[in-house]
Amino acid sequence: MQDERQTAEEVASTTSRVAGAIGKGIVAGLIGTAVMTIAQMIEMQLQDRESSDTPYKAAKKVFGAKAEDEEAKENINNLMHFAYGTAWGVPRALLAEFGLGGATGTATHFGAVWGTELAMLPSLDLAEPITEWKPKAISEDMMFHGLYAIATGLVADALVNWSEDGEKEK
């Protein structure tokens, strides 16, 4: 009986840790997306370029979203950008929660996020394969996703460490 009870307690503990990491990941992903967005807005000002509508095109292709006007298109674009970035915060917080935080967790997360973009967008016919990109475009895209991964990782690690410190004090 003791073994079964211990197993049930372990399952409850793991479930609680996963649920907590999901919440922490949402917060971390939202902050990471905000950091990336601010960096992109600064770059757009400096380069005098318009924002990308790739998130809108993805929503249109994957979900059948249709904007009635430019404002609706921009709203869908922003919603997709923030929803996607926020969602990617969850695996980063799960990595931290289960022992893969710090630089290793951030590098792993960056590889997953950027690798997914590099595979997904060409498969949806929304971007050329990276082999067709100019070096400047590669470096800019890598920089923005790197900023996202670093910001998301710092927040996820801080939230996980903060909650672990709180548990130790109980």
Phi and psi in radians as a Rosetta constraint file:
Dihedral C 1 N 2 CA 2 C 2 CIRCULARHARMONIC -1.048 0.35
Dihedral N 2 CA 2 C 2 N 3 CIRCULARHARMONIC -0.731 0.35
Dihedral C 2 N 3 CA 3 C 3 CIRCULARHARMONIC -1.106 0.35
Dihedral N 3 CA 3 C 3 N 4 CIRCULARHARMONIC -0.744 0.35
Dihedral C 3 N 4 CA 4 C 4 CIRCULARHARMONIC -1.122 0.35
Dihedral N 4 CA 4 C 4 N 5 CIRCULARHARMONIC -0.714 0.35
Dihedral C 4 N 5 CA 5 C 5 CIRCULARHARMONIC -1.150 0.35
Dihedral N 5 CA 5 C 5 N 6 CIRCULARHARMONIC -0.731 0.35
Dihedral C 5 N 6 CA 6 C 6 CIRCULARHARMONIC -1.093 0.35
Dihedral N 6 CA 6 C 6 N 7 CIRCULARHARMONIC -0.736 0.35
Dihedral C 6 N 7 CA 7 C 7 CIRCULARHARMONIC -1.090 0.35
Dihedral N 7 CA 7 C 7 N 8 CIRCULARHARMONIC -0.745 0.35
Dihedral C 7 N 8 CA 8 C 8 CIRCULARHARMONIC -1.098 0.35
Dihedral N 8 CA 8 C 8 N 9 CIRCULARHARMONIC -0.669 0.35
Dihedral C 8 N 9 CA 9 C 9 CIRCULARHARMONIC -1.168 0.35
Dihedral N 9 CA 9 C 9 N 10 CIRCULARHARMONIC -0.681 0.35
Dihedral C 9 N 10 CA 10 C 10 CIRCULARHARMONIC -1.138 0.35
Dihedral N 10 CA 10 C 10 N 11 CIRCULARHARMONIC -0.726 0.35
Dihedral C 10 N 11 CA 11 C 11 CIRCULARHARMONIC -1.108 0.35
Dihedral N 11 CA 11 C 11 N 12 CIRCULARHARMONIC -0.766 0.35
Dihedral C 11 N 12 CA 12 C 12 CIRCULARHARMONIC -1.102 0.35
Dihedral N 12 CA 12 C 12 N 13 CIRCULARHARMONIC -0.704 0.35
Dihedral C 12 N 13 CA 13 C 13 CIRCULARHARMONIC -1.121 0.35
Dihedral N 13 CA 13 C 13 N 14 CIRCULARHARMONIC -0.790 0.35
Dihedral C 13 N 14 CA 14 C 14 CIRCULARHARMONIC -1.114 0.35
Dihedral N 14 CA 14 C 14 N 15 CIRCULARHARMONIC -0.747 0.35
Dihedral C 14 N 15 CA 15 C 15 CIRCULARHARMONIC -1.069 0.35
Dihedral N 15 CA 15 C 15 N 16 CIRCULARHARMONIC -0.738 0.35
Dihedral C 15 N 16 CA 16 C 16 CIRCULARHARMONIC -1.115 0.35
Dihedral N 16 CA 16 C 16 N 17 CIRCULARHARMONIC -0.725 0.35
Dihedral C 16 N 17 CA 17 C 17 CIRCULARHARMONIC -1.126 0.35
Dihedral N 17 CA 17 C 17 N 18 CIRCULARHARMONIC -0.726 0.35
Dihedral C 17 N 18 CA 18 C 18 CIRCULARHARMONIC -1.118 0.35
Dihedral N 18 CA 18 C 18 N 19 CIRCULARHARMONIC -0.809 0.35
Dihedral C 18 N 19 CA 19 C 19 CIRCULARHARMONIC -1.063 0.35
Dihedral N 19 CA 19 C 19 N 20 CIRCULARHARMONIC -0.760 0.35
Dihedral C 19 N 20 CA 20 C 20 CIRCULARHARMONIC -1.097 0.35
Dihedral N 20 CA 20 C 20 N 21 CIRCULARHARMONIC -0.714 0.35
Dihedral C 20 N 21 CA 21 C 21 CIRCULARHARMONIC -1.142 0.35
Dihedral N 21 CA 21 C 21 N 22 CIRCULARHARMONIC -0.604 0.35
Dihedral C 21 N 22 CA 22 C 22 CIRCULARHARMONIC -1.082 0.35
Dihedral N 22 CA 22 C 22 N 23 CIRCULARHARMONIC -0.814 0.35
Dihedral C 22 N 23 CA 23 C 23 CIRCULARHARMONIC -1.086 0.35
Dihedral N 23 CA 23 C 23 N 24 CIRCULARHARMONIC -0.776 0.35
Dihedral C 23 N 24 CA 24 C 24 CIRCULARHARMONIC -1.109 0.35
Dihedral N 24 CA 24 C 24 N 25 CIRCULARHARMONIC -0.660 0.35
Dihedral C 24 N 25 CA 25 C 25 CIRCULARHARMONIC -1.160 0.35
Dihedral N 25 CA 25 C 25 N 26 CIRCULARHARMONIC -0.653 0.35
Dihedral C 25 N 26 CA 26 C 26 CIRCULARHARMONIC -1.085 0.35
Dihedral N 26 CA 26 C 26 N 27 CIRCULARHARMONIC -0.790 0.35
Dihedral C 26 N 27 CA 27 C 27 CIRCULARHARMONIC -1.112 0.35
Dihedral N 27 CA 27 C 27 N 28 CIRCULARHARMONIC -0.831 0.35
Dihedral C 27 N 28 CA 28 C 28 CIRCULARHARMONIC -1.088 0.35
Dihedral N 28 CA 28 C 28 N 29 CIRCULARHARMONIC -0.766 0.35
Dihedral C 28 N 29 CA 29 C 29 CIRCULARHARMONIC -1.136 0.35
Dihedral N 29 CA 29 C 29 N 30 CIRCULARHARMONIC -0.662 0.35
Dihedral C 29 N 30 CA 30 C 30 CIRCULARHARMONIC -1.132 0.35
Dihedral N 30 CA 30 C 30 N 31 CIRCULARHARMONIC -0.777 0.35
Dihedral C 30 N 31 CA 31 C 31 CIRCULARHARMONIC -1.164 0.35
Dihedral N 31 CA 31 C 31 N 32 CIRCULARHARMONIC -0.751 0.35
Dihedral C 31 N 32 CA 32 C 32 CIRCULARHARMONIC -1.057 0.35
Dihedral N 32 CA 32 C 32 N 33 CIRCULARHARMONIC -0.692 0.35
Dihedral C 32 N 33 CA 33 C 33 CIRCULARHARMONIC -1.160 0.35
Dihedral N 33 CA 33 C 33 N 34 CIRCULARHARMONIC -0.675 0.35
Dihedral C 33 N 34 CA 34 C 34 CIRCULARHARMONIC -1.102 0.35
Dihedral N 34 CA 34 C 34 N 35 CIRCULARHARMONIC -0.743 0.35
Dihedral C 34 N 35 CA 35 C 35 CIRCULARHARMONIC -1.075 0.35
Dihedral N 35 CA 35 C 35 N 36 CIRCULARHARMONIC -0.807 0.35
Dihedral C 35 N 36 CA 36 C 36 CIRCULARHARMONIC -1.078 0.35
Dihedral N 36 CA 36 C 36 N 37 CIRCULARHARMONIC -0.738 0.35
Dihedral C 36 N 37 CA 37 C 37 CIRCULARHARMONIC -1.121 0.35
Dihedral N 37 CA 37 C 37 N 38 CIRCULARHARMONIC -0.746 0.35
Dihedral C 37 N 38 CA 38 C 38 CIRCULARHARMONIC -1.076 0.35
Dihedral N 38 CA 38 C 38 N 39 CIRCULARHARMONIC -0.766 0.35
Dihedral C 38 N 39 CA 39 C 39 CIRCULARHARMONIC -1.073 0.35
Dihedral N 39 CA 39 C 39 N 40 CIRCULARHARMONIC -0.721 0.35
Dihedral C 39 N 40 CA 40 C 40 CIRCULARHARMONIC -1.150 0.35
Dihedral N 40 CA 40 C 40 N 41 CIRCULARHARMONIC -0.671 0.35
Dihedral C 40 N 41 CA 41 C 41 CIRCULARHARMONIC -1.136 0.35
Dihedral N 41 CA 41 C 41 N 42 CIRCULARHARMONIC -0.695 0.35
Dihedral C 41 N 42 CA 42 C 42 CIRCULARHARMONIC -1.105 0.35
Dihedral N 42 CA 42 C 42 N 43 CIRCULARHARMONIC -0.806 0.35
Dihedral C 42 N 43 CA 43 C 43 CIRCULARHARMONIC -1.089 0.35
Dihedral N 43 CA 43 C 43 N 44 CIRCULARHARMONIC -0.687 0.35
Dihedral C 43 N 44 CA 44 C 44 CIRCULARHARMONIC -1.110 0.35
Dihedral N 44 CA 44 C 44 N 45 CIRCULARHARMONIC -0.670 0.35
Dihedral C 44 N 45 CA 45 C 45 CIRCULARHARMONIC -1.132 0.35
Dihedral N 45 CA 45 C 45 N 46 CIRCULARHARMONIC -0.795 0.35
Dihedral C 45 N 46 CA 46 C 46 CIRCULARHARMONIC -1.180 0.35
Dihedral N 46 CA 46 C 46 N 47 CIRCULARHARMONIC -0.644 0.35
Dihedral C 46 N 47 CA 47 C 47 CIRCULARHARMONIC -1.633 0.35
Dihedral N 47 CA 47 C 47 N 48 CIRCULARHARMONIC -0.077 0.35
Dihedral C 47 N 48 CA 48 C 48 CIRCULARHARMONIC 0.927 0.35
Dihedral N 48 CA 48 C 48 N 49 CIRCULARHARMONIC 0.954 0.35
Dihedral C 48 N 49 CA 49 C 49 CIRCULARHARMONIC -2.205 0.35
Dihedral N 49 CA 49 C 49 N 50 CIRCULARHARMONIC 2.788 0.35
Dihedral C 49 N 50 CA 50 C 50 CIRCULARHARMONIC -1.433 0.35
Dihedral N 50 CA 50 C 50 N 51 CIRCULARHARMONIC 2.805 0.35
Dihedral C 50 N 51 CA 51 C 51 CIRCULARHARMONIC -1.267 0.35
Dihedral N 51 CA 51 C 51 N 52 CIRCULARHARMONIC 2.742 0.35
Dihedral C 51 N 52 CA 52 C 52 CIRCULARHARMONIC -1.291 0.35
Dihedral N 52 CA 52 C 52 N 53 CIRCULARHARMONIC 2.507 0.35
Dihedral C 52 N 53 CA 53 C 53 CIRCULARHARMONIC -1.879 0.35
Dihedral N 53 CA 53 C 53 N 54 CIRCULARHARMONIC 0.322 0.35
Dihedral C 53 N 54 CA 54 C 54 CIRCULARHARMONIC -1.031 0.35
Dihedral N 54 CA 54 C 54 N 55 CIRCULARHARMONIC -0.722 0.35
Dihedral C 54 N 55 CA 55 C 55 CIRCULARHARMONIC -1.041 0.35
Dihedral N 55 CA 55 C 55 N 56 CIRCULARHARMONIC -0.678 0.35
Dihedral C 55 N 56 CA 56 C 56 CIRCULARHARMONIC -1.117 0.35
Dihedral N 56 CA 56 C 56 N 57 CIRCULARHARMONIC -0.788 0.35
Dihedral C 56 N 57 CA 57 C 57 CIRCULARHARMONIC -1.069 0.35
Dihedral N 57 CA 57 C 57 N 58 CIRCULARHARMONIC -0.647 0.35
Dihedral C 57 N 58 CA 58 C 58 CIRCULARHARMONIC -1.153 0.35
Dihedral N 58 CA 58 C 58 N 59 CIRCULARHARMONIC -0.745 0.35
Dihedral C 58 N 59 CA 59 C 59 CIRCULARHARMONIC -1.089 0.35
Dihedral N 59 CA 59 C 59 N 60 CIRCULARHARMONIC -0.688 0.35
Dihedral C 59 N 60 CA 60 C 60 CIRCULARHARMONIC -1.140 0.35
Dihedral N 60 CA 60 C 60 N 61 CIRCULARHARMONIC -0.785 0.35
Dihedral C 60 N 61 CA 61 C 61 CIRCULARHARMONIC -1.272 0.35
Dihedral N 61 CA 61 C 61 N 62 CIRCULARHARMONIC -0.754 0.35
Dihedral C 61 N 62 CA 62 C 62 CIRCULARHARMONIC -1.463 0.35
Dihedral N 62 CA 62 C 62 N 63 CIRCULARHARMONIC -0.744 0.35
Dihedral C 62 N 63 CA 63 C 63 CIRCULARHARMONIC -1.885 0.35
Dihedral N 63 CA 63 C 63 N 64 CIRCULARHARMONIC -0.100 0.35
Dihedral C 63 N 64 CA 64 C 64 CIRCULARHARMONIC 1.311 0.35
Dihedral N 64 CA 64 C 64 N 65 CIRCULARHARMONIC 0.368 0.35
Dihedral C 64 N 65 CA 65 C 65 CIRCULARHARMONIC -1.124 0.35
Dihedral N 65 CA 65 C 65 N 66 CIRCULARHARMONIC 2.450 0.35
Dihedral C 65 N 66 CA 66 C 66 CIRCULARHARMONIC -2.362 0.35
Dihedral N 66 CA 66 C 66 N 67 CIRCULARHARMONIC 2.141 0.35
Dihedral C 66 N 67 CA 67 C 67 CIRCULARHARMONIC -1.542 0.35
Dihedral N 67 CA 67 C 67 N 68 CIRCULARHARMONIC 2.395 0.35
Dihedral C 67 N 68 CA 68 C 68 CIRCULARHARMONIC -1.415 0.35
Dihedral N 68 CA 68 C 68 N 69 CIRCULARHARMONIC -0.413 0.35
Dihedral C 68 N 69 CA 69 C 69 CIRCULARHARMONIC -2.718 0.35
Dihedral N 69 CA 69 C 69 N 70 CIRCULARHARMONIC -3.140 0.35
Dihedral C 69 N 70 CA 70 C 70 CIRCULARHARMONIC -1.108 0.35
Dihedral N 70 CA 70 C 70 N 71 CIRCULARHARMONIC -0.643 0.35
Dihedral C 70 N 71 CA 71 C 71 CIRCULARHARMONIC -1.121 0.35
Dihedral N 71 CA 71 C 71 N 72 CIRCULARHARMONIC -0.763 0.35
Dihedral C 71 N 72 CA 72 C 72 CIRCULARHARMONIC -1.133 0.35
Dihedral N 72 CA 72 C 72 N 73 CIRCULARHARMONIC -0.681 0.35
Dihedral C 72 N 73 CA 73 C 73 CIRCULARHARMONIC -1.077 0.35
Dihedral N 73 CA 73 C 73 N 74 CIRCULARHARMONIC -0.771 0.35
Dihedral C 73 N 74 CA 74 C 74 CIRCULARHARMONIC -1.142 0.35
Dihedral N 74 CA 74 C 74 N 75 CIRCULARHARMONIC -0.691 0.35
Dihedral C 74 N 75 CA 75 C 75 CIRCULARHARMONIC -1.108 0.35
Dihedral N 75 CA 75 C 75 N 76 CIRCULARHARMONIC -0.782 0.35
Dihedral C 75 N 76 CA 76 C 76 CIRCULARHARMONIC -1.106 0.35
Dihedral N 76 CA 76 C 76 N 77 CIRCULARHARMONIC -0.735 0.35
Dihedral C 76 N 77 CA 77 C 77 CIRCULARHARMONIC -0.999 0.35
Dihedral N 77 CA 77 C 77 N 78 CIRCULARHARMONIC -0.871 0.35
Dihedral C 77 N 78 CA 78 C 78 CIRCULARHARMONIC -1.160 0.35
Dihedral N 78 CA 78 C 78 N 79 CIRCULARHARMONIC -0.714 0.35
Dihedral C 78 N 79 CA 79 C 79 CIRCULARHARMONIC -1.048 0.35
Dihedral N 79 CA 79 C 79 N 80 CIRCULARHARMONIC -0.806 0.35
Dihedral C 79 N 80 CA 80 C 80 CIRCULARHARMONIC -1.122 0.35
Dihedral N 80 CA 80 C 80 N 81 CIRCULARHARMONIC -0.761 0.35
Dihedral C 80 N 81 CA 81 C 81 CIRCULARHARMONIC -1.027 0.35
Dihedral N 81 CA 81 C 81 N 82 CIRCULARHARMONIC -0.860 0.35
Dihedral C 81 N 82 CA 82 C 82 CIRCULARHARMONIC -1.281 0.35
Dihedral N 82 CA 82 C 82 N 83 CIRCULARHARMONIC -0.639 0.35
Dihedral C 82 N 83 CA 83 C 83 CIRCULARHARMONIC -1.129 0.35
Dihedral N 83 CA 83 C 83 N 84 CIRCULARHARMONIC -0.762 0.35
Dihedral C 83 N 84 CA 84 C 84 CIRCULARHARMONIC -1.118 0.35
Dihedral N 84 CA 84 C 84 N 85 CIRCULARHARMONIC -0.850 0.35
Dihedral C 84 N 85 CA 85 C 85 CIRCULARHARMONIC -1.139 0.35
Dihedral N 85 CA 85 C 85 N 86 CIRCULARHARMONIC -0.692 0.35
Dihedral C 85 N 86 CA 86 C 86 CIRCULARHARMONIC -1.125 0.35
Dihedral N 86 CA 86 C 86 N 87 CIRCULARHARMONIC -0.760 0.35
Dihedral C 86 N 87 CA 87 C 87 CIRCULARHARMONIC -1.065 0.35
Dihedral N 87 CA 87 C 87 N 88 CIRCULARHARMONIC -0.648 0.35
Dihedral C 87 N 88 CA 88 C 88 CIRCULARHARMONIC -1.202 0.35
Dihedral N 88 CA 88 C 88 N 89 CIRCULARHARMONIC -0.252 0.35
Dihedral C 88 N 89 CA 89 C 89 CIRCULARHARMONIC -1.196 0.35
Dihedral N 89 CA 89 C 89 N 90 CIRCULARHARMONIC -0.472 0.35
Dihedral C 89 N 90 CA 90 C 90 CIRCULARHARMONIC -1.089 0.35
Dihedral N 90 CA 90 C 90 N 91 CIRCULARHARMONIC -0.895 0.35
Dihedral C 90 N 91 CA 91 C 91 CIRCULARHARMONIC -1.090 0.35
Dihedral N 91 CA 91 C 91 N 92 CIRCULARHARMONIC -0.533 0.35
Dihedral C 91 N 92 CA 92 C 92 CIRCULARHARMONIC -1.169 0.35
Dihedral N 92 CA 92 C 92 N 93 CIRCULARHARMONIC -0.726 0.35
Dihedral C 92 N 93 CA 93 C 93 CIRCULARHARMONIC -1.193 0.35
Dihedral N 93 CA 93 C 93 N 94 CIRCULARHARMONIC -0.622 0.35
Dihedral C 93 N 94 CA 94 C 94 CIRCULARHARMONIC -1.107 0.35
Dihedral N 94 CA 94 C 94 N 95 CIRCULARHARMONIC -0.708 0.35
Dihedral C 94 N 95 CA 95 C 95 CIRCULARHARMONIC -1.013 0.35
Dihedral N 95 CA 95 C 95 N 96 CIRCULARHARMONIC -0.839 0.35
Dihedral C 95 N 96 CA 96 C 96 CIRCULARHARMONIC -1.119 0.35
Dihedral N 96 CA 96 C 96 N 97 CIRCULARHARMONIC -0.760 0.35
Dihedral C 96 N 97 CA 97 C 97 CIRCULARHARMONIC -1.062 0.35
Dihedral N 97 CA 97 C 97 N 98 CIRCULARHARMONIC -0.608 0.35
Dihedral C 97 N 98 CA 98 C 98 CIRCULARHARMONIC -1.854 0.35
Dihedral N 98 CA 98 C 98 N 99 CIRCULARHARMONIC 0.442 0.35
Dihedral C 98 N 99 CA 99 C 99 CIRCULARHARMONIC 1.787 0.35
Dihedral N 99 CA 99 C 99 N 100 CIRCULARHARMONIC 0.032 0.35
Dihedral C 99 N 100 CA 100 C 100 CIRCULARHARMONIC -2.013 0.35
Dihedral N 100 CA 100 C 100 N 101 CIRCULARHARMONIC 1.265 0.35
Dihedral C 100 N 101 CA 101 C 101 CIRCULARHARMONIC -1.828 0.35
Dihedral N 101 CA 101 C 101 N 102 CIRCULARHARMONIC -2.814 0.35
Dihedral C 101 N 102 CA 102 C 102 CIRCULARHARMONIC 1.068 0.35
Dihedral N 102 CA 102 C 102 N 103 CIRCULARHARMONIC -2.671 0.35
Dihedral C 102 N 103 CA 103 C 103 CIRCULARHARMONIC -1.104 0.35
Dihedral N 103 CA 103 C 103 N 104 CIRCULARHARMONIC -0.632 0.35
Dihedral C 103 N 104 CA 104 C 104 CIRCULARHARMONIC -1.151 0.35
Dihedral N 104 CA 104 C 104 N 105 CIRCULARHARMONIC -0.766 0.35
Dihedral C 104 N 105 CA 105 C 105 CIRCULARHARMONIC -1.119 0.35
Dihedral N 105 CA 105 C 105 N 106 CIRCULARHARMONIC -0.706 0.35
Dihedral C 105 N 106 CA 106 C 106 CIRCULARHARMONIC -1.172 0.35
Dihedral N 106 CA 106 C 106 N 107 CIRCULARHARMONIC -0.740 0.35
Dihedral C 106 N 107 CA 107 C 107 CIRCULARHARMONIC -1.121 0.35
Dihedral N 107 CA 107 C 107 N 108 CIRCULARHARMONIC -0.715 0.35
Dihedral C 107 N 108 CA 108 C 108 CIRCULARHARMONIC -1.091 0.35
Dihedral N 108 CA 108 C 108 N 109 CIRCULARHARMONIC -0.800 0.35
Dihedral C 108 N 109 CA 109 C 109 CIRCULARHARMONIC -1.100 0.35
Dihedral N 109 CA 109 C 109 N 110 CIRCULARHARMONIC -0.800 0.35
Dihedral C 109 N 110 CA 110 C 110 CIRCULARHARMONIC -0.989 0.35
Dihedral N 110 CA 110 C 110 N 111 CIRCULARHARMONIC -0.826 0.35
Dihedral C 110 N 111 CA 111 C 111 CIRCULARHARMONIC -1.034 0.35
Dihedral N 111 CA 111 C 111 N 112 CIRCULARHARMONIC -0.717 0.35
Dihedral C 111 N 112 CA 112 C 112 CIRCULARHARMONIC -1.190 0.35
Dihedral N 112 CA 112 C 112 N 113 CIRCULARHARMONIC -0.796 0.35
Dihedral C 112 N 113 CA 113 C 113 CIRCULARHARMONIC -1.153 0.35
Dihedral N 113 CA 113 C 113 N 114 CIRCULARHARMONIC -0.912 0.35
Dihedral C 113 N 114 CA 114 C 114 CIRCULARHARMONIC -1.212 0.35
Dihedral N 114 CA 114 C 114 N 115 CIRCULARHARMONIC -0.704 0.35
Dihedral C 114 N 115 CA 115 C 115 CIRCULARHARMONIC -1.059 0.35
Dihedral N 115 CA 115 C 115 N 116 CIRCULARHARMONIC -0.688 0.35
Dihedral C 115 N 116 CA 116 C 116 CIRCULARHARMONIC -1.124 0.35
Dihedral N 116 CA 116 C 116 N 117 CIRCULARHARMONIC -0.757 0.35
Dihedral C 116 N 117 CA 117 C 117 CIRCULARHARMONIC -1.039 0.35
Dihedral N 117 CA 117 C 117 N 118 CIRCULARHARMONIC -0.806 0.35
Dihedral C 117 N 118 CA 118 C 118 CIRCULARHARMONIC -1.153 0.35
Dihedral N 118 CA 118 C 118 N 119 CIRCULARHARMONIC -0.437 0.35
Dihedral C 118 N 119 CA 119 C 119 CIRCULARHARMONIC -1.587 0.35
Dihedral N 119 CA 119 C 119 N 120 CIRCULARHARMONIC -0.728 0.35
Dihedral C 119 N 120 CA 120 C 120 CIRCULARHARMONIC -1.251 0.35
Dihedral N 120 CA 120 C 120 N 121 CIRCULARHARMONIC -0.827 0.35
Dihedral C 120 N 121 CA 121 C 121 CIRCULARHARMONIC -1.089 0.35
Dihedral N 121 CA 121 C 121 N 122 CIRCULARHARMONIC -0.786 0.35
Dihedral C 121 N 122 CA 122 C 122 CIRCULARHARMONIC -1.118 0.35
Dihedral N 122 CA 122 C 122 N 123 CIRCULARHARMONIC -0.610 0.35
Dihedral C 122 N 123 CA 123 C 123 CIRCULARHARMONIC -1.168 0.35
Dihedral N 123 CA 123 C 123 N 124 CIRCULARHARMONIC -0.435 0.35
Dihedral C 123 N 124 CA 124 C 124 CIRCULARHARMONIC -1.620 0.35
Dihedral N 124 CA 124 C 124 N 125 CIRCULARHARMONIC 0.088 0.35
Dihedral C 124 N 125 CA 125 C 125 CIRCULARHARMONIC 1.018 0.35
Dihedral N 125 CA 125 C 125 N 126 CIRCULARHARMONIC 0.649 0.35
Dihedral C 125 N 126 CA 126 C 126 CIRCULARHARMONIC -1.861 0.35
Dihedral N 126 CA 126 C 126 N 127 CIRCULARHARMONIC -0.150 0.35
Dihedral C 126 N 127 CA 127 C 127 CIRCULARHARMONIC -2.751 0.35
Dihedral N 127 CA 127 C 127 N 128 CIRCULARHARMONIC 2.709 0.35
Dihedral C 127 N 128 CA 128 C 128 CIRCULARHARMONIC -1.254 0.35
Dihedral N 128 CA 128 C 128 N 129 CIRCULARHARMONIC 2.734 0.35
Dihedral C 128 N 129 CA 129 C 129 CIRCULARHARMONIC -1.055 0.35
Dihedral N 129 CA 129 C 129 N 130 CIRCULARHARMONIC 2.650 0.35
Dihedral C 129 N 130 CA 130 C 130 CIRCULARHARMONIC -1.004 0.35
Dihedral N 130 CA 130 C 130 N 131 CIRCULARHARMONIC -0.460 0.35
Dihedral C 130 N 131 CA 131 C 131 CIRCULARHARMONIC -1.128 0.35
Dihedral N 131 CA 131 C 131 N 132 CIRCULARHARMONIC -0.285 0.35
Dihedral C 131 N 132 CA 132 C 132 CIRCULARHARMONIC -1.713 0.35
Dihedral N 132 CA 132 C 132 N 133 CIRCULARHARMONIC -0.108 0.35
Dihedral C 132 N 133 CA 133 C 133 CIRCULARHARMONIC -1.354 0.35
Dihedral N 133 CA 133 C 133 N 134 CIRCULARHARMONIC 2.680 0.35
Dihedral C 133 N 134 CA 134 C 134 CIRCULARHARMONIC -1.389 0.35
Dihedral N 134 CA 134 C 134 N 135 CIRCULARHARMONIC 2.642 0.35
Dihedral C 134 N 135 CA 135 C 135 CIRCULARHARMONIC -0.934 0.35
Dihedral N 135 CA 135 C 135 N 136 CIRCULARHARMONIC -0.677 0.35
Dihedral C 135 N 136 CA 136 C 136 CIRCULARHARMONIC -1.090 0.35
Dihedral N 136 CA 136 C 136 N 137 CIRCULARHARMONIC -0.730 0.35
Dihedral C 136 N 137 CA 137 C 137 CIRCULARHARMONIC -1.138 0.35
Dihedral N 137 CA 137 C 137 N 138 CIRCULARHARMONIC -0.695 0.35
Dihedral C 137 N 138 CA 138 C 138 CIRCULARHARMONIC -1.100 0.35
Dihedral N 138 CA 138 C 138 N 139 CIRCULARHARMONIC -0.841 0.35
Dihedral C 138 N 139 CA 139 C 139 CIRCULARHARMONIC -1.133 0.35
Dihedral N 139 CA 139 C 139 N 140 CIRCULARHARMONIC -0.680 0.35
Dihedral C 139 N 140 CA 140 C 140 CIRCULARHARMONIC -1.160 0.35
Dihedral N 140 CA 140 C 140 N 141 CIRCULARHARMONIC -0.782 0.35
Dihedral C 140 N 141 CA 141 C 141 CIRCULARHARMONIC -1.128 0.35
Dihedral N 141 CA 141 C 141 N 142 CIRCULARHARMONIC -0.721 0.35
Dihedral C 141 N 142 CA 142 C 142 CIRCULARHARMONIC -1.115 0.35
Dihedral N 142 CA 142 C 142 N 143 CIRCULARHARMONIC -0.720 0.35
Dihedral C 142 N 143 CA 143 C 143 CIRCULARHARMONIC -1.102 0.35
Dihedral N 143 CA 143 C 143 N 144 CIRCULARHARMONIC -0.837 0.35
Dihedral C 143 N 144 CA 144 C 144 CIRCULARHARMONIC -1.085 0.35
Dihedral N 144 CA 144 C 144 N 145 CIRCULARHARMONIC -0.751 0.35
Dihedral C 144 N 145 CA 145 C 145 CIRCULARHARMONIC -1.252 0.35
Dihedral N 145 CA 145 C 145 N 146 CIRCULARHARMONIC -0.526 0.35
Dihedral C 145 N 146 CA 146 C 146 CIRCULARHARMONIC -1.152 0.35
Dihedral N 146 CA 146 C 146 N 147 CIRCULARHARMONIC -0.772 0.35
Dihedral C 146 N 147 CA 147 C 147 CIRCULARHARMONIC -1.035 0.35
Dihedral N 147 CA 147 C 147 N 148 CIRCULARHARMONIC -0.773 0.35
Dihedral C 147 N 148 CA 148 C 148 CIRCULARHARMONIC -1.015 0.35
Dihedral N 148 CA 148 C 148 N 149 CIRCULARHARMONIC -0.865 0.35
Dihedral C 148 N 149 CA 149 C 149 CIRCULARHARMONIC -1.111 0.35
Dihedral N 149 CA 149 C 149 N 150 CIRCULARHARMONIC -0.708 0.35
Dihedral C 149 N 150 CA 150 C 150 CIRCULARHARMONIC -1.154 0.35
Dihedral N 150 CA 150 C 150 N 151 CIRCULARHARMONIC -0.852 0.35
Dihedral C 150 N 151 CA 151 C 151 CIRCULARHARMONIC -1.086 0.35
Dihedral N 151 CA 151 C 151 N 152 CIRCULARHARMONIC -0.795 0.35
Dihedral C 151 N 152 CA 152 C 152 CIRCULARHARMONIC -1.089 0.35
Dihedral N 152 CA 152 C 152 N 153 CIRCULARHARMONIC -0.745 0.35
Dihedral C 152 N 153 CA 153 C 153 CIRCULARHARMONIC -1.125 0.35
Dihedral N 153 CA 153 C 153 N 154 CIRCULARHARMONIC -0.749 0.35
Dihedral C 153 N 154 CA 154 C 154 CIRCULARHARMONIC -1.065 0.35
Dihedral N 154 CA 154 C 154 N 155 CIRCULARHARMONIC -0.765 0.35
Dihedral C 154 N 155 CA 155 C 155 CIRCULARHARMONIC -1.195 0.35
Dihedral N 155 CA 155 C 155 N 156 CIRCULARHARMONIC -0.804 0.35
Dihedral C 155 N 156 CA 156 C 156 CIRCULARHARMONIC -1.053 0.35
Dihedral N 156 CA 156 C 156 N 157 CIRCULARHARMONIC -0.818 0.35
Dihedral C 156 N 157 CA 157 C 157 CIRCULARHARMONIC -1.074 0.35
Dihedral N 157 CA 157 C 157 N 158 CIRCULARHARMONIC -0.752 0.35
Dihedral C 157 N 158 CA 158 C 158 CIRCULARHARMONIC -1.102 0.35
Dihedral N 158 CA 158 C 158 N 159 CIRCULARHARMONIC -0.763 0.35
Dihedral C 158 N 159 CA 159 C 159 CIRCULARHARMONIC -1.143 0.35
Dihedral N 159 CA 159 C 159 N 160 CIRCULARHARMONIC -0.725 0.35
Dihedral C 159 N 160 CA 160 C 160 CIRCULARHARMONIC -1.144 0.35
Dihedral N 160 CA 160 C 160 N 161 CIRCULARHARMONIC -0.803 0.35
Dihedral C 160 N 161 CA 161 C 161 CIRCULARHARMONIC -1.131 0.35
Dihedral N 161 CA 161 C 161 N 162 CIRCULARHARMONIC -0.683 0.35
Dihedral C 161 N 162 CA 162 C 162 CIRCULARHARMONIC -1.095 0.35
Dihedral N 162 CA 162 C 162 N 163 CIRCULARHARMONIC -0.771 0.35
Dihedral C 162 N 163 CA 163 C 163 CIRCULARHARMONIC -1.231 0.35
Dihedral N 163 CA 163 C 163 N 164 CIRCULARHARMONIC -0.589 0.35
Dihedral C 163 N 164 CA 164 C 164 CIRCULARHARMONIC -1.175 0.35
Dihedral N 164 CA 164 C 164 N 165 CIRCULARHARMONIC -0.671 0.35
Dihedral C 164 N 165 CA 165 C 165 CIRCULARHARMONIC -1.122 0.35
Dihedral N 165 CA 165 C 165 N 166 CIRCULARHARMONIC -0.678 0.35
Dihedral C 165 N 166 CA 166 C 166 CIRCULARHARMONIC -1.130 0.35
Dihedral N 166 CA 166 C 166 N 167 CIRCULARHARMONIC -0.650 0.35
Dihedral C 166 N 167 CA 167 C 167 CIRCULARHARMONIC -1.156 0.35
Dihedral N 167 CA 167 C 167 N 168 CIRCULARHARMONIC -0.664 0.35
Dihedral C 167 N 168 CA 168 C 168 CIRCULARHARMONIC -1.160 0.35
Dihedral N 168 CA 168 C 168 N 169 CIRCULARHARMONIC -0.534 0.35
Dihedral C 168 N 169 CA 169 C 169 CIRCULARHARMONIC -1.316 0.35
Dihedral N 169 CA 169 C 169 N 170 CIRCULARHARMONIC -0.335 0.35
